[in-house]
Structures are given as C-alpha cells and as structure tokens.
Amino acid sequence: MKGSAIGSVILNPYTDALMSLAQSQNLVDEFGSNCTDLIELLESSPELTQILENPIVKNADKKAILAKVVTDKIHPLMSNFLMILVDRKRIGYLSGICQRYQAALRDIKGIVLAEVTSAIALTEAQTILVADKVKAMTSANGVEIVTKIDPDILGGTIIKVGSQVIDSSLRAEIRRLGLSIA
C-alpha cells in the first residue's frame, strides 16, 4: 500500500506540512538531518518498523518507544510531528515522508541525487570525480551521492540521476561488444 497512489495521497500532505513547519522555524537543514537519522534507524531496526506499523500496538506504547529511541536525537518539533503521525495512525509512512522531505530539500537547494553502483567501493577521489561529472551533466548546484556495491557489474560504474542512466560497467561493455559481433 505504501508504494501505491494511496501512499502518495498520504505522503504528500504530511511532507508538505513538515516542510512548511521547517521553513517557518528556519529548521529546513536540521529536519533534513533528522529525516536521514530516522530513515537509518528504521532501516537498521526492522523490529521497530514492525512495532510502529502494527495496528494492535497501542498508540501510547508507540509514543513511549519513540520517546525512548529518538527524542534526544531529533529536534523537539520533529518529535512532536512523530507523535502526530502516531495519533493519526500514519507513523507507518514515516520513512516515505522522510524520503520525500529529503527530495524536496534537494529540489530547494538545487542538488541532484546520483545513485552510483560499482563493483568495489569508490575511493574519495573517484567519488569527487563522479560528483563533478554529474554536476557538469546536470548543471546542479550540488550532488548527493548514494553508493551501492554490486560485484556482478565486474568493473566500472553505473550512474543513475533521475531517469537518466549512464552504464559504463564492464558487464555493459561486454554486452555491447557481444551485440556488435553478432
């Protein structure tokens, strides 16, 4: 359900409300950092995600768990926002709301998201080179890079920026060579 149109109908208003609150309080960057921390927390703790999404668990218990886990790590207004999500039975959409908030923040700042897949971890110099190439390609103010390791590509990189994909992997080169021979 979270990836469906219903998810979008739910995610957009909460994301817009969070952004509006952040802008009115001059906390846009801090909320972005809080969203990053919350996404990482949810990804690292499937048990927490299951508890928050479980309709049988009482709202008071969900609030108590959230208070123990995140209250000291996030801004009090963000903490209040989480409690509103619990009250409205929308806390299961927290990860999606945070992801959309970060996308909106990137749009505001003119930053593009580049997903870089490589066979091995990129060095700092390689990461900077990729960021510079993406910046030149998109004319963006900045580039946020998310890296993934996939040994199956054999070598090189696959860079995805929005709907644009630049596949300079060894696997793709071998495939292209095979097609040209055939």
Secondary structure, 3 states (H helix, E strand, C coil): CCCCHHHHHHHHHHHHHHHHHHHHCCCHHHHHHHHHHHHHHHHHCHHHHHHHHCCCCCHHHHHHHHHHHHCCCCCHHHHHHHHHHHHCCCHHHHHHHHHHHHHHHHHHHCEEEEEEEECCCCCHHHHHHHHHHHHHHHCCCEEEEEEEECHHHCCCEEEEECCEEEECCHHHHHHHHHHHHC
